[in-house]
Amino acid sequence: MNRNHSDFDQLLTIMRKLRGPGGCPWDAEQTHESLTRYLLEETYEVIEAIDDKSPQHLKEELGDLLLQPVFHAAIAEEKGDFTINDVISTLCEKLIRRHPHVFGDLEIKDSQAQIENWERIKKEEKGAERPSALSGIPNHLPALLKAHKISEKASRVGFDWEHSDQVFAKVMEELHEFEEAWAGGDPQRMEDELGDLLFSIVNLGRFLALDPEEALRKTINRFQKRFSYVEEALHGQGKQMQNTSLEEMDRLWEQAKKEEQRADS
């Protein structure tokens, strides 16, 4: 390999060799569609590396994620659709166009004004392609994240509550309606009301500047750590969870919480 090339050029050369004659059969067989799952997996692995607060881990995972757009661009280039240079050029043009306060003469007072200006520019770019205020939200977003983005977009056109107290009242209203559906025993109505309850909780988080996806992800991580603590503690006593009382597991769970608090203090 020619070491005079930049690292990025070397990456492109490697990718072309992997997909070319005499390359890797697996890499050569991949399509945009077959790579979709890997794009998602690598994205979540980057998030996990960020949570780990390990620069080395993050560096490695960012490299794995970088491979994905390079892979897709290689496939597109083979089909005559576009090249990686087209991807980069389009991105550069977009960043310059959407930051007129940096690359132009526009003055903005704060980050909120920049967000509003960004959205205005996006709307102008799309023109009549996206007539709805809710357009432009990917269908494959995780449900909590999609709910947050939809409610955020609705808020920008005035479809929103005025105060967080009103949103909290809506949460309690939806909880009561779910209780009624539960008492009625209708699975479909229960599902509908549970969805309404979750959506109202997402809106409460938005009003309080809390990311519901991030909040739930951190809760899941805490649950996993505490559960593992209970498992390991019982294993050290020669016990298994299925043969242990809930009271004893609750006691160990509380110990796990105290260990977390000590570690954080």
C-alpha positions, -999 to 999 in steps of 0.1 A, spaced: 0 0 0 13 35 -9 20 52 24 22 86 6 -15 86 3 -36 102 31 -52 78 55 -86 85 40 -73 78 5 -58 45 18 -92 36 32 -109 42 -2 -82 21 -18 -88 -7 7 -125 -6 1 -121 -8 -37 -98 -37 -34 -122 -55 -10 -150 -52 -35 -129 -57 -66 -117 -88 -85 -98 -111 -61 -111 -92 -31 -134 -104 -3 -165 -123 -14 -185 -111 15 -177 -74 9 -183 -78 -28 -218 -92 -22 -231 -64 0 -257 -39 -11 -272 -7 4 -300 -28 18 -279 -56 33 -257 -30 51 -286 -13 68 -284 -34 100 -246 -28 103 -251 10 101 -275 8 130 -253 -15 150 -222 6 145 -241 37 155 -252 22 188 -217 9 195 -204 44 192 -230 55 217 -219 27 240 -183 38 237 -193 74 246 -210 60 277 -179 40 286 -159 73 285 -130 55 269 -112 75 242 -96 44 228 -129 26 226 -145 56 210 -117 60 184 -122 23 174 -159 25 171 -159 58 152 -136 40 127 -161 12 123 -189 37 118 -169 57 93 -166 25 72 -203 25 66 -206 57 45 -174 47 27 -190 13 19 -222 28 7 -204 53 -14 -183 25 -30 -215 7 -40 -230 39 -54 -198 46 -74 -199 12 -89 -235 18 -101 -226 52 -114 -248 70 -89 -223 91 -69 -188 90 -53 -175 96 -18 -163 130 -31 -198 139 -41 -210 130 -6 -183 152 10 -189 181 -14 -227 180 -8 -221 180 30 -197 210 28 -221 230 7 -249 222 31 -229 232 62 -219 265 46 -254 272 34 -270 265 68 -245 286 87 -248 320 72 -239 336 105 -204 319 102 -198 320 64 -219 350 56 -231 383 70 -261 371 91 -260 379 128 -278 357 154 -281 362 191 -280 327 205 -282 289 197 -321 290 197 -320 316 169 -296 294 150 -320 264 153 -349 285 140 -328 298 111 -315 263 103 -351 250 101 -361 280 79 -332 273 55 -341 236 54 -377 245 45 -366 268 17 -343 241 4 -371 215 2 -396 239 -12 -429 222 -21 -414 187 -14 -424 188 22 -456 208 28 -462 194 63 -446 209 94 -440 172 104 -422 162 72 -386 152 71 -387 128 101 -373 94 92 -398 66 97 -371 42 111 -362 64 141 -367 47 175 -402 55 187 -392 77 217 -369 97 195 -395 100 168 -421 111 193 -398 138 206 -390 151 171 -426 152 160 -437 171 191 -408 194 187 -417 202 151 -454 207 161 -443 231 188 -424 253 163 -457 261 145 -475 269 178 -492 235 184 -481 231 220 -489 237 256 -479 270 273 -465 256 306 -450 224 319 -477 222 345 -502 217 317 -481 188 302 -479 172 336 -517 174 339 -519 157 305 -497 129 317 -520 123 347 -550 124 324 -535 98 301 -525 77 331 -561 78 343 -574 68 309 -550 39 308 -563 27 342 -598 28 328 -588 8 298 -569 -17 320 -600 -21 341 -621 -27 310 -598 -54 298 -598 -44 261 -562 -51 248 -566 -27 219 -578 2 240 -551 -6 265 -524 -4 238 -539 29 225 -539 45 259 -504 32 267 -492 49 236 -510 81 245 -494 80 280 -459 74 266 -463 103 241 -474 126 269 -444 116 290 -421 124 260 -437 158 258 -431 164 295 -395 155 290 -393 179 261 -407 208 282 -381 201 309 -353 199 283 -348 161 290 -341 137 262 -365 107 267 -344 83 246 -313 92 266 -332 90 299 -346 56 292 -313 43 279 -295 53 311 -323 37 331 -318 4 312 -281 6 318 -286 11 355 -310 -18 356 -285 -41 338 -257 -31 362 -279 -37 393 -292 -70 379 -257 -82 373 -247 -72 408 -275 -93 422 -266 -122 400 -229 -121 410 -237 -117 447 -260 -147 447 -235 -167 426 -208 -159 453 -232 -175 478 -237 -206 457 -273 -195 449 -294 -190 417 -319 -163 412 -348 -186 405 -343 -203 439 -340 -170 458 -368 -151 475 -378 -117 461 -371 -102 495 -334 -113 493 -330 -101 458 -346 -67 467 -320 -64 495 -292 -70 471 -307 -46 447 -307 -19 473 -270 -27 480 -263 -22 443 -279 12 444 -258 22 474 -227 11 456 -236 33 427 -242 63 450 -208 58 467 -191 55 433 -207 87 421 -199 107 453 
